[in-house]
Amino acid sequence: MEKNEYQKLLAEAKKISITSVMDDQGMDYIDMRNFAQGIEHDSLMIDKRKNRFYWNSQVENGQVVHGDVLDFVSRFYDMSHLEALNYLTQEHHEQLRKAETIEKPKEPFQYYFEHNTDFSHVADYLVNQRKLSATLVETLHEKGFIQEDKYKQSIFVWSDTGKAVGASVVGSEYNPEKFKHGRFKGIAKNSETNFGFNVTIGTPNKLYVFESPIDLLSYWSMNPQMENCMLAEMEGLKEQSVYRFINQMYLSKGSLPHEGIYIGVDNDQAGHRFFDNLSKLSYVINETGQEIHFKKLIPHDLDIPKENIPIYQEAASSFNVDWRAVGATHKALTNFNTEGKTANSWNVDQYFSGEDFDLFLESKNVAEQLAEIETTTEEYDFQKLFRINEGMDPIELHGLHQKVSSYYEDYRNLGYRPTDALIKDWNDSLRYRVLVQLEARLLESVYERNGKEQMKIHKDEERKKYVAVSQDSQFHEPFFEADSPEEAALLVKNYGFQAVDKEDRVKYQPDRAPEGKNHEESWLMSR
C-alpha cells in the first residue's frame, strides 16, 4: 500500500464512530448526550464529540487506556492495525457510520416492508410465546402499529404525528447460537435517530419509557386500563430518546408529561445506572417553571434473592441492626450482582464488589458501619455509610444515600419478595404473572374424565414437580408428573380430563391434600 493511499484510508477510518463499531459488533452500551458507557465493561466511556474512548479501570504506563476508533477496534476485537483499517474502510459493514461530529446527509425513512397475507405467525409469537394481550396485539395490528412481513418478521412501526419514521424488527427464526437474544433484533434502515415505537392514549399527561417494544407492550398488557399517557421505547438505553419523546408529545398533542416521566428500564446493572443518571436531572417546563422528575418503574425492583436473606440476617444480628438496611445497601450498589459488578452511576464499590467477594463478610462490614451510624432504633444516617474518596463530590454522592434510604424504606413499608431468580424486564414480569395465574388455576381445580373419574394436581415443593393424582382412594399411582404449570396443563388435556364447573367443586374440597405454603405466605409485597 502506497503512503498516500494509506493516509487516505487512515483519515477515512478515523471518521467512523466508535459507537457504530459497538453496534456492529453487538457490544451493548448506555447512550447519553455526548457520551456512551459500556455495559460489560462499565468503566469504558466513549466521548462521542471527540470520537475517543477511555477505559478508566485499565491503566498502562501510568495512564488510563484510551485512544481513537482504530485503537478501540484493535484492543477490543483483537485486530492488528491493518486489520482494523480494513474493517473500518473496506468491508462495507452496514452498521458502521461516521461520527456525528461530521455532518452527513441522511436519507428519509421509506417503509419498505412487504406484508404477509396473514398475521398468524407474529400473533402466535407475541401472544403465545411472549404472553402479550391478544386483544391488544390484534387492535394494534388493525391500526397499523404491528405488522408481519413476507419473511414472517414482527414489524413495530414508529409513528411521528401519524407518519411512519422507522421500525423495530424482530426475526421469525429462533436460534440462540446465531442471535444473542435468541432472535434477530434490529432497526429498519434510515429510521429516525433517537426515536422508537410509541403509542399515545388520550391526551397524555404522563410519559412511560421502556427499552424495547416487547417491554412496552408487556407493561400495557399488565395495565390495560391506562389512559391519558404516552408509551414509548428507546431501542436500548438512550437518554436523548427520552427528550425526543417529550418533544413529540408536545408537537403532536400540545401537552407535556406534567404528572411524571416513568422510566421502565430493565432490572439489571445497565438499567439501574441509566436511571441513576436521570435521577440527577429533572425536566423544566419553560413556560411555567414546573420541574418534572423522572420516576423509577423498574420491574420487580423490590425482589431480594432468597438465599441472601439468612446471610443478611445473621450478619445484622451480630451488630443488632436491621438486616433490611444491609440488603438495601447491597441492592443500591450492585443490584445483588453475584460477580460484584457495580450497578450505580456513582461507581461506588466500597461493599459487595469484586469477583471473589464474600457475601457474609461484606454484609458484616455493612452491618458494623450501620451500627455506628444508627440514630434511633432501626433508623440510620446513610450519609455516613460510604467513605469519600479523593475526587468524589460529597454533594453528588447524596443521590446514592437517597437510593439506599429509598430501598430501605420500601422494604420496611411496602415489603419485599424473596425470589430464587431475579426478574429482569417487563416481559419476564408478565410471563411470571401468567405462570402464577396458571399455577393457581391448576392447583385449585378438580378435573374429571368420562363423568366419573376425578383428578387433582398437587405441587411437590421439595421436588419442584406438579403431580396429578386420582381422587379415588383405590388408586395410588399418579397419572403424571410435570416440571412446569404449562406442561401440567398440556398433560391434563392429553389425558382427556376437563375441569369441573366451579359450582360442582365444593363436593371435592374435603379431599384436598396439603399444598404447602399459601401463595400469599410465600412472598411479601412487591411493587
SEKOL-340491 format. One record per residue (C-alpha): residue number from 1; y negated, x negated, z. Coordinates in steps of 0.25 Angstrom, whole numbers, plus 2048, in hexadecimal, padded with zeros to 3 digits. Example, Ala and Ser with C-alpha at 12.3 -4.5 7.8 and 13.67 -1.06 7.14 Angstrom:
+-----+-------+------+-----+
! pos ! north ! east !  up !
+-----+-------+------+-----+
!   1 !   812 !  7CF ! 81F !
!   2 !   804 !  7C9 ! 81D !
+-----+-------+------+-----+
END
This chain:
+-----+-------+------+-----+
! pos ! north ! east !  up !
+-----+-------+------+-----+
!   1 !   800 !  800 ! 800 !
!   2 !   7F3 !  7FA ! 7FC !
!   3 !   7E8 !  7F9 ! 806 !
!   4 !   7DE !  803 ! 800 !
!   5 !   7EA !  80D ! 7FF !
!   6 !   7EE !  80A ! 80E !
!   7 !   7DF !  80C ! 813 !
!   8 !   7DE !  819 ! 80B !
!   9 !   7EB !  81F ! 811 !
!  10 !   7E7 !  81A ! 81F !
!  11 !   7DA !  821 ! 81E !
!  12 !   7E1 !  82E ! 81A !
!  13 !   7EB !  82D ! 825 !
!  14 !   7E1 !  82C ! 830 !
!  15 !   7DB !  839 ! 82B !
!  16 !   7E8 !  841 ! 82F !
!  17 !   7E6 !  847 ! 83D !
!  18 !   7EF !  843 ! 848 !
!  19 !   7F2 !  852 ! 84C !
!  20 !   7F7 !  855 ! 83E !
!  21 !   801 !  84A ! 83F !
!  22 !   805 !  850 ! 84C !
!  23 !   806 !  85E ! 845 !
!  24 !   80F !  858 ! 83A !
!  25 !   818 !  851 ! 844 !
!  26 !   819 !  85D ! 84D !
!  27 !   813 !  856 ! 859 !
!  28 !   80D !  860 ! 862 !
!  29 !   7FE !  85F ! 868 !
!  30 !   7F3 !  867 ! 86E !
!  31 !   7E8 !  869 ! 865 !
!  32 !   7DA !  868 ! 86B !
!  33 !   7CC !  868 ! 866 !
!  34 !   7CB !  859 ! 862 !
!  35 !   7D7 !  854 ! 868 !
!  36 !   7E6 !  857 ! 868 !
!  37 !   7F0 !  853 ! 873 !
!  38 !   7FF !  850 ! 871 !
!  39 !   809 !  859 ! 878 !
!  40 !   815 !  850 ! 878 !
!  41 !   80C !  844 ! 87B !
!  42 !   801 !  84B ! 883 !
!  43 !   7F9 !  83F ! 885 !
!  44 !   7F7 !  83E ! 876 !
!  45 !   7E9 !  842 ! 872 !
!  46 !   7E4 !  843 ! 863 !
!  47 !   7D5 !  842 ! 861 !
!  48 !   7D4 !  84B ! 855 !
!  49 !   7C6 !  847 ! 852 !
!  50 !   7C9 !  839 ! 850 !
!  51 !   7D8 !  83B ! 84C !
!  52 !   7DD !  831 ! 856 !
!  53 !   7E8 !  833 ! 861 !
!  54 !   7E8 !  82D ! 86F !
!  55 !   7F5 !  82D ! 877 !
!  56 !   7F0 !  82C ! 885 !
!  57 !   7FD !  829 ! 88C !
!  58 !   800 !  81D ! 883 !
!  59 !   7F9 !  810 ! 885 !
!  60 !   7FB !  804 ! 87D !
!  61 !   7F4 !  7F7 ! 87E !
!  62 !   7EB !  7FD ! 889 !
!  63 !   7E7 !  808 ! 880 !
!  64 !   7EB !  817 ! 87E !
!  65 !   7F3 !  819 ! 872 !
!  66 !   7EA !  81E ! 867 !
!  67 !   7E8 !  81E ! 858 !
!  68 !   7E6 !  825 ! 84B !
!  69 !   7EF !  82E ! 843 !
!  70 !   7F7 !  822 ! 83D !
!  71 !   7F9 !  81D ! 84B !
!  72 !   7FD !  82B ! 850 !
!  73 !   808 !  82C ! 845 !
!  74 !   80D !  81E ! 847 !
!  75 !   80E !  820 ! 856 !
!  76 !   814 !  82E ! 858 !
!  77 !   81C !  82F ! 84B !
!  78 !   822 !  821 ! 84A !
!  79 !   81C !  81D ! 83D !
!  80 !   817 !  810 ! 838 !
!  81 !   808 !  80F ! 834 !
!  82 !   80C !  810 ! 825 !
!  83 !   816 !  81C ! 828 !
!  84 !   80B !  823 ! 82F !
!  85 !   801 !  820 ! 824 !
!  86 !   80B !  826 ! 81A !
!  87 !   80E !  832 ! 823 !
!  88 !   7FF !  836 ! 824 !
!  89 !   7FB !  834 ! 816 !
!  90 !   807 !  834 ! 80C !
!  91 !   812 !  83E ! 811 !
!  92 !   809 !  84A ! 810 !
!  93 !   80C !  851 ! 81D !
!  94 !   807 !  860 ! 81C !
!  95 !   802 !  860 ! 82B !
!  96 !   7FA !  853 ! 82A !
!  97 !   7EB !  855 ! 829 !
!  98 !   7DF !  84D ! 82A !
!  99 !   7D7 !  84C ! 837 !
! 100 !   7CD !  857 ! 83A !
! 101 !   7C2 !  84D ! 83A !
! 102 !   7C3 !  84C ! 82B !
! 103 !   7BF !  859 ! 825 !
! 104 !   7CA !  85F ! 81B !
! 105 !   7C8 !  86C ! 814 !
! 106 !   7D3 !  876 ! 818 !
! 107 !   7D9 !  880 ! 80E !
! 108 !   7D8 !  88E ! 813 !
! 109 !   7E5 !  894 ! 818 !
! 110 !   7ED !  89C ! 80E !
! 111 !   7F8 !  8A5 ! 812 !
! 112 !   804 !  8A0 ! 80A !
! 113 !   810 !  8A6 ! 811 !
! 114 !   819 !  8B0 ! 809 !
! 115 !   81E !  8BB ! 812 !
! 116 !   82D !  8BE ! 813 !
! 117 !   831 !  8CC ! 80F !
! 118 !   834 !  8D0 ! 81D !
! 119 !   830 !  8CB ! 82B !
! 120 !   83E !  8CB ! 831 !
! 121 !   840 !  8BC ! 833 !
! 122 !   833 !  8BA ! 83A !
! 123 !   835 !  8C7 ! 842 !
! 124 !   842 !  8C2 ! 847 !
! 125 !   83D !  8B4 ! 84B !
! 126 !   831 !  8BA ! 852 !
! 127 !   837 !  8C6 ! 859 !
! 128 !   846 !  8C2 ! 85B !
! 129 !   844 !  8B3 ! 85E !
! 130 !   836 !  8B2 ! 863 !
! 131 !   837 !  8BF ! 86A !
! 132 !   829 !  8C4 ! 866 !
! 133 !   826 !  8D3 ! 866 !
! 134 !   82C !  8D9 ! 859 !
! 135 !   820 !  8E3 ! 859 !
! 136 !   816 !  8D8 ! 85A !
! 137 !   81D !  8D0 ! 84F !
! 138 !   81E !  8DC ! 846 !
! 139 !   810 !  8E0 ! 848 !
! 140 !   80A !  8D2 ! 845 !
! 141 !   813 !  8D1 ! 839 !
! 142 !   80D !  8DF ! 833 !
! 143 !   7FF !  8DA ! 836 !
! 144 !   802 !  8CD ! 82E !
! 145 !   801 !  8C3 ! 83A !
! 146 !   810 !  8BF ! 839 !
! 147 !   818 !  8BD ! 82C !
! 148 !   825 !  8B8 ! 827 !
! 149 !   824 !  8AF ! 81B !
! 150 !   82E !  8AD ! 810 !
! 151 !   835 !  8A2 ! 818 !
! 152 !   836 !  8AB ! 824 !
! 153 !   82C !  8A4 ! 82C !
! 154 !   823 !  8AA ! 836 !
! 155 !   815 !  8AA ! 832 !
! 156 !   80A !  8AD ! 83C !
! 157 !   7FD !  8B0 ! 835 !
! 158 !   7F0 !  8AA ! 83A !
! 159 !   7E5 !  8B4 ! 839 !
! 160 !   7D6 !  8B2 ! 83A !
! 161 !   7CE !  8BF ! 839 !
! 162 !   7D8 !  8C5 ! 830 !
! 163 !   7DB !  8B9 ! 827 !
! 164 !   7E7 !  8B0 ! 827 !
! 165 !   7E3 !  8A2 ! 82A !
! 166 !   7F0 !  89C ! 82D !
! 167 !   7FE !  89E ! 832 !
! 168 !   809 !  899 ! 83C !
! 169 !   817 !  897 ! 836 !
! 170 !   824 !  897 ! 83D !
! 171 !   830 !  894 ! 835 !
! 172 !   83D !  89C ! 834 !
! 173 !   847 !  891 ! 836 !
! 174 !   84B !  88D ! 844 !
! 175 !   84E !  87E ! 844 !
! 176 !   84B !  877 ! 851 !
! 177 !   84F !  86A ! 84B !
! 178 !   846 !  86B ! 840 !
! 179 !   83A !  872 ! 847 !
! 180 !   834 !  86E ! 854 !
! 181 !   833 !  87D ! 859 !
! 182 !   83F !  882 ! 852 !
! 183 !   838 !  888 ! 846 !
! 184 !   82D !  883 ! 83D !
! 185 !   81F !  886 ! 842 !
! 186 !   813 !  883 ! 83A !
! 187 !   805 !  888 ! 835 !
! 188 !   802 !  88C ! 827 !
! 189 !   7FB !  883 ! 81E !
! 190 !   7EC !  883 ! 81F !
! 191 !   7EC !  88C ! 82B !
! 192 !   7DF !  88E ! 833 !
! 193 !   7DC !  882 ! 83D !
! 194 !   7DD !  885 ! 84C !
! 195 !   7E2 !  893 ! 849 !
! 196 !   7EF !  89B ! 84B !
! 197 !   7F6 !  8A8 ! 84B !
! 198 !   7ED !  8B3 ! 852 !
! 199 !   7ED !  8C2 ! 855 !
! 200 !   7E1 !  8CA ! 85B !
! 201 !   7E4 !  8D6 ! 863 !
! 202 !   7D8 !  8E0 ! 864 !
! 203 !   7CA !  8DA ! 868 !
! 204 !   7CE !  8CD ! 86E !
! 205 !   7C8 !  8C8 ! 87B !
! 206 !   7D4 !  8BE ! 87F !
! 207 !   7DA !  8B3 ! 877 !
! 208 !   7E9 !  8AF ! 878 !
! 209 !   7EC !  8A2 ! 872 !
! 210 !   7FB !  89C ! 870 !
! 211 !   802 !  891 ! 86A !
! 212 !   809 !  898 ! 85F !
! 213 !   80B !  8A6 ! 858 !
! 214 !   818 !  8A8 ! 85F !
! 215 !   812 !  8A5 ! 86D !
! 216 !   806 !  8AF ! 86A !
! 217 !   810 !  8BA ! 865 !
! 218 !   819 !  8B8 ! 871 !
! 219 !   80E !  8BA ! 87B !
! 220 !   809 !  8C6 ! 873 !
! 221 !   818 !  8CB ! 873 !
! 222 !   818 !  8CA ! 883 !
! 223 !   80A !  8D0 ! 884 !
! 224 !   80A !  8DC ! 879 !
! 225 !   7FE !  8E3 ! 880 !
! 226 !   7F4 !  8D8 ! 87D !
! 227 !   7E6 !  8DD ! 878 !
! 228 !   7D9 !  8D8 ! 874 !
! 229 !   7DD !  8CA ! 872 !
! 230 !   7DF !  8BF ! 868 !
! 231 !   7EC !  8B7 ! 868 !
! 232 !   7ED !  8AA ! 860 !
! 233 !   7F5 !  89E ! 85F !
! 234 !   7F1 !  88F ! 85D !
! 235 !   7FD !  889 ! 856 !
! 236 !   7FF !  880 ! 861 !
! 237 !   7F4 !  87B ! 86B !
! 238 !   7E7 !  87B ! 864 !
! 239 !   7DA !  87D ! 86D !
! 240 !   7D2 !  87F ! 860 !
! 241 !   7DA !  88B ! 85C !
! 242 !   7D6 !  892 ! 869 !
! 243 !   7C8 !  891 ! 866 !
! 244 !   7CA !  895 ! 858 !
! 245 !   7D1 !  8A2 ! 85C !
! 246 !   7C5 !  8A5 ! 866 !
! 247 !   7BC !  8A4 ! 85A !
! 248 !   7C5 !  8AC ! 851 !
! 249 !   7C5 !  8B7 ! 85B !
! 250 !   7B6 !  8B8 ! 85B !
! 251 !   7B5 !  8B7 ! 84C !
! 252 !   7C0 !  8C2 ! 849 !
! 253 !   7BE !  8CB ! 855 !
! 254 !   7B0 !  8C8 ! 85B !
! 255 !   7B6 !  8C5 ! 868 !
! 256 !   7B9 !  8BA ! 872 !
! 257 !   7C4 !  8B8 ! 87C !
! 258 !   7BC !  8BC ! 888 !
! 259 !   7C8 !  8BF ! 890 !
! 260 !   7CE !  8B1 ! 88E !
! 261 !   7D6 !  8A7 ! 885 !
! 262 !   7E4 !  8A7 ! 889 !
! 263 !   7EC !  89A ! 885 !
! 264 !   7FB !  89D ! 883 !
! 265 !   800 !  88F ! 880 !
! 266 !   80E !  88A ! 884 !
! 267 !   813 !  887 ! 892 !
! 268 !   814 !  878 ! 88F !
! 269 !   80D !  86B ! 890 !
! 270 !   804 !  86D ! 884 !
! 271 !   801 !  87B ! 887 !
! 272 !   7FC !  878 ! 895 !
! 273 !   7F4 !  86C ! 890 !
! 274 !   7ED !  875 ! 886 !
! 275 !   7EA !  880 ! 890 !
! 276 !   7E5 !  875 ! 899 !
! 277 !   7DB !  870 ! 88F !
! 278 !   7D6 !  87E ! 88C !
! 279 !   7D5 !  881 ! 89B !
! 280 !   7CA !  877 ! 89C !
! 281 !   7C2 !  87F ! 892 !
! 282 !   7BC !  88D ! 890 !
! 283 !   7B6 !  895 ! 884 !
! 284 !   7A8 !  899 ! 886 !
! 285 !   7A2 !  8A5 ! 87E !
! 286 !   795 !  8A0 ! 87A !
! 287 !   78E !  8AE ! 879 !
! 288 !   792 !  8B2 ! 887 !
! 289 !   795 !  8A4 ! 88E !
! 290 !   7A2 !  8AA ! 893 !
! 291 !   7AD !  8A0 ! 896 !
! 292 !   7BB !  8A3 ! 891 !
! 293 !   7C6 !  89C ! 897 !
! 294 !   7D4 !  898 ! 892 !
! 295 !   7DF !  89F ! 899 !
! 296 !   7ED !  89A ! 89A !
! 297 !   7F8 !  8A2 ! 894 !
! 298 !   804 !  899 ! 895 !
! 299 !   811 !  8A0 ! 895 !
! 300 !   81A !  89F ! 8A2 !
! 301 !   80F !  896 ! 8A8 !
! 302 !   814 !  899 ! 8B6 !
! 303 !   822 !  895 ! 8B4 !
! 304 !   828 !  88A ! 8BC !
! 305 !   835 !  882 ! 8B9 !
! 306 !   83F !  888 ! 8C3 !
! 307 !   845 !  87A ! 8C6 !
! 308 !   837 !  875 ! 8CA !
! 309 !   835 !  87F ! 8D5 !
! 310 !   83E !  87A ! 8E0 !
! 311 !   839 !  86C ! 8DE !
! 312 !   82A !  870 ! 8DF !
! 313 !   82E !  878 ! 8EC !
! 314 !   836 !  86C ! 8F2 !
! 315 !   82A !  863 ! 8EF !
! 316 !   820 !  86C ! 8F4 !
! 317 !   827 !  86F ! 901 !
! 318 !   826 !  860 ! 905 !
! 319 !   817 !  862 ! 906 !
! 320 !   816 !  871 ! 90A !
! 321 !   80F !  874 ! 8FD !
! 322 !   811 !  880 ! 8F3 !
! 323 !   81B !  87C ! 8E8 !
! 324 !   814 !  884 ! 8DE !
! 325 !   808 !  87B ! 8DF !
! 326 !   812 !  86F ! 8DB !
! 327 !   817 !  878 ! 8CF !
! 328 !   809 !  87B ! 8CB !
! 329 !   805 !  86C ! 8CA !
! 330 !   812 !  869 ! 8C2 !
! 331 !   80F !  875 ! 8B9 !
! 332 !   800 !  871 ! 8B7 !
! 333 !   803 !  863 ! 8B4 !
! 334 !   80F !  863 ! 8AB !
! 335 !   814 !  871 ! 8A9 !
! 336 !   821 !  86D ! 8B0 !
! 337 !   824 !  863 ! 8A5 !
! 338 !   831 !  85C ! 8A8 !
! 339 !   82C !  850 ! 8A1 !
! 340 !   81F !  84F ! 8AA !
! 341 !   816 !  851 ! 89E !
! 342 !   808 !  856 ! 8A1 !
! 343 !   804 !  864 ! 89E !
! 344 !   7F6 !  863 ! 8A2 !
! 345 !   7EA !  85F ! 89A !
! 346 !   7E4 !  856 ! 8A5 !
! 347 !   7F0 !  84D ! 8A3 !
! 348 !   7F3 !  84C ! 8B2 !
! 349 !   800 !  847 ! 8B4 !
! 350 !   800 !  844 ! 8C3 !
! 351 !   80C !  84C ! 8C7 !
! 352 !   819 !  850 ! 8BF !
! 353 !   816 !  846 ! 8B4 !
! 354 !   81F !  83C ! 8AC !
! 355 !   82D !  83E ! 8A6 !
! 356 !   834 !  83A ! 8B3 !
! 357 !   82C !  841 ! 8BD !
! 358 !   834 !  847 ! 8CA !
! 359 !   831 !  855 ! 8CC !
! 360 !   833 !  855 ! 8DB !
! 361 !   82B !  848 ! 8DD !
! 362 !   820 !  84D ! 8D5 !
! 363 !   820 !  85B ! 8DC !
! 364 !   820 !  854 ! 8E9 !
! 365 !   814 !  84B ! 8E5 !
! 366 !   80C !  858 ! 8E1 !
! 367 !   810 !  85F ! 8EE !
! 368 !   80B !  853 ! 8F6 !
! 369 !   7FE !  854 ! 8EF !
! 370 !   7FD !  863 ! 8F1 !
! 371 !   7FF !  861 ! 900 !
! 372 !   7F3 !  858 ! 900 !
! 373 !   7EA !  862 ! 8F9 !
! 374 !   7EF !  86F ! 8FF !
! 375 !   7E2 !  876 ! 904 !
! 376 !   7E9 !  882 ! 90B !
! 377 !   7F7 !  887 ! 90A !
! 378 !   7FC !  887 ! 8FC !
! 379 !   7EE !  884 ! 8F7 !
! 380 !   7EB !  877 ! 8F0 !
! 381 !   7DF !  86F ! 8EB !
! 382 !   7E5 !  86C ! 8DD !
! 383 !   7D9 !  863 ! 8DA !
! 384 !   7DE !  859 ! 8E3 !
! 385 !   7EC !  859 ! 8DD !
! 386 !   7EA !  84F ! 8D2 !
! 387 !   7E4 !  841 ! 8D3 !
! 388 !   7D8 !  83E ! 8CA !
! 389 !   7DC !  833 ! 8C1 !
! 390 !   7D2 !  829 ! 8BA !
! 391 !   7CB !  830 ! 8AE !
! 392 !   7CF !  83E ! 8B3 !
! 393 !   7C4 !  848 ! 8B4 !
! 394 !   7C5 !  84F ! 8C2 !
! 395 !   7BE !  85B ! 8BD !
! 396 !   7C6 !  85D ! 8B1 !
! 397 !   7D3 !  85C ! 8BA !
! 398 !   7CE !  869 ! 8C1 !
! 399 !   7D5 !  870 ! 8B5 !
! 400 !   7E3 !  86A ! 8BA !
! 401 !   7E0 !  86E ! 8C8 !
! 402 !   7DE !  87C ! 8C3 !
! 403 !   7EA !  87C ! 8BB !
! 404 !   7F3 !  878 ! 8C7 !
! 405 !   7EC !  882 ! 8D0 !
! 406 !   7EE !  88D ! 8C6 !
! 407 !   7FD !  88B ! 8C5 !
! 408 !   7FE !  88B ! 8D4 !
! 409 !   7F6 !  898 ! 8D6 !
! 410 !   7FE !  89E ! 8CB !
! 411 !   80C !  89A ! 8D1 !
! 412 !   807 !  8A0 ! 8DE !
! 413 !   801 !  8AD ! 8D9 !
! 414 !   807 !  8B0 ! 8CC !
! 415 !   815 !  8AA ! 8CF !
! 416 !   81D !  8A1 ! 8C6 !
! 417 !   82B !  8A1 ! 8BE !
! 418 !   836 !  897 ! 8C1 !
! 419 !   83C !  894 ! 8B4 !
! 420 !   847 !  88C ! 8AE !
! 421 !   83F !  889 ! 8A2 !
! 422 !   830 !  88A ! 89F !
! 423 !   82C !  893 ! 894 !
! 424 !   823 !  88C ! 88A !
! 425 !   81C !  896 ! 881 !
! 426 !   819 !  8A5 ! 880 !
! 427 !   825 !  8A7 ! 876 !
! 428 !   82E !  8A1 ! 881 !
! 429 !   828 !  8AB ! 88B !
! 430 !   82A !  8B7 ! 882 !
! 431 !   839 !  8B3 ! 87F !
! 432 !   83B !  8B1 ! 88E !
! 433 !   835 !  8BF ! 891 !
! 434 !   83E !  8C5 ! 887 !
! 435 !   84A !  8BD ! 88D !
! 436 !   847 !  8C2 ! 89B !
! 437 !   846 !  8D0 ! 896 !
! 438 !   853 !  8D0 ! 88E !
! 439 !   85A !  8CA ! 89A !
! 440 !   855 !  8D5 ! 8A3 !
! 441 !   85A !  8DF ! 89A !
! 442 !   867 !  8D9 ! 899 !
! 443 !   869 !  8D8 ! 8A8 !
! 444 !   865 !  8E6 ! 8AB !
! 445 !   86C !  8ED ! 8A0 !
! 446 !   87A !  8F3 ! 8A1 !
! 447 !   882 !  8F3 ! 894 !
! 448 !   88D !  8FB ! 88F !
! 449 !   897 !  8FB ! 884 !
! 450 !   89F !  907 ! 87E !
! 451 !   899 !  910 ! 888 !
! 452 !   8A2 !  90B ! 894 !
! 453 !   8A1 !  8FC ! 895 !
! 454 !   895 !  8F7 ! 89D !
! 455 !   890 !  8E9 ! 89E !
! 456 !   885 !  8E1 ! 8A6 !
! 457 !   87F !  8D4 ! 8A3 !
! 458 !   87C !  8CB ! 8AF !
! 459 !   875 !  8BD ! 8AF !
! 460 !   87C !  8B2 ! 8B6 !
! 461 !   871 !  8AA ! 8BB !
! 462 !   879 !  89D ! 8BE !
! 463 !   87F !  89C ! 8B1 !
! 464 !   873 !  8A2 ! 8A9 !
! 465 !   87D !  8AC ! 8A2 !
! 466 !   87C !  8BB ! 89F !
! 467 !   889 !  8C1 ! 8A2 !
! 468 !   88E !  8CF ! 89D !
! 469 !   898 !  8D5 ! 8A6 !
! 470 !   89F !  8E3 ! 8A6 !
! 471 !   89B !  8EE ! 8B0 !
! 472 !   8A9 !  8F2 ! 8B1 !
! 473 !   8AF !  8EB ! 8BD !
! 474 !   8BD !  8E9 ! 8B6 !
! 475 !   8B6 !  8DF ! 8AC !
! 476 !   8B3 !  8D1 ! 8B2 !
! 477 !   8B0 !  8C8 ! 8A6 !
! 478 !   8A2 !  8C8 ! 8A0 !
! 479 !   8A0 !  8CE ! 892 !
! 480 !   898 !  8C2 ! 88E !
! 481 !   88E !  8B7 ! 894 !
! 482 !   881 !  8B3 ! 88D !
! 483 !   878 !  8A8 ! 88E !
! 484 !   86B !  8B0 ! 88C !
! 485 !   866 !  8BE ! 88C !
! 486 !   865 !  8BE ! 87D !
! 487 !   874 !  8BA ! 87C !
! 488 !   878 !  8C4 ! 886 !
! 489 !   870 !  8D0 ! 87F !
! 490 !   877 !  8CC ! 872 !
! 491 !   885 !  8CC ! 878 !
! 492 !   883 !  8D9 ! 87E !
! 493 !   881 !  8DF ! 870 !
! 494 !   88D !  8D7 ! 86B !
! 495 !   896 !  8DD ! 876 !
! 496 !   892 !  8EB ! 872 !
! 497 !   88A !  8EE ! 87F !
! 498 !   87E !  8F6 ! 880 !
! 499 !   874 !  8F8 ! 88B !
! 500 !   876 !  905 ! 894 !
! 501 !   86A !  90E ! 894 !
! 502 !   861 !  90C ! 89F !
! 503 !   863 !  919 ! 8A6 !
! 504 !   872 !  916 ! 8A6 !
! 505 !   871 !  909 ! 8AC !
! 506 !   870 !  90D ! 8BA !
! 507 !   87F !  910 ! 8BB !
! 508 !   882 !  902 ! 8B9 !
! 509 !   878 !  8FC ! 8C3 !
! 510 !   881 !  8FB ! 8CF !
! 511 !   88A !  8F1 ! 8C7 !
! 512 !   87E !  8E8 ! 8C4 !
! 513 !   882 !  8DA ! 8C8 !
! 514 !   878 !  8D0 ! 8CF !
! 515 !   86F !  8C9 ! 8C4 !
! 516 !   86A !  8BE ! 8CD !
! 517 !   85B !  8BE ! 8CF !
! 518 !   852 !  8C9 ! 8CB !
! 519 !   849 !  8C5 ! 8BF !
! 520 !   83C !  8C7 ! 8C8 !
! 521 !   842 !  8BE ! 8D2 !
! 522 !   845 !  8B3 ! 8C9 !
! 523 !   837 !  8AF ! 8C6 !
! 524 !   829 !  8B1 ! 8CB !
! 525 !   81D !  8B6 ! 8C3 !
! 526 !   819 !  8AF ! 8B7 !
! 527 !   80C !  8B1 ! 8AE !
+-----+-------+------+-----+
END
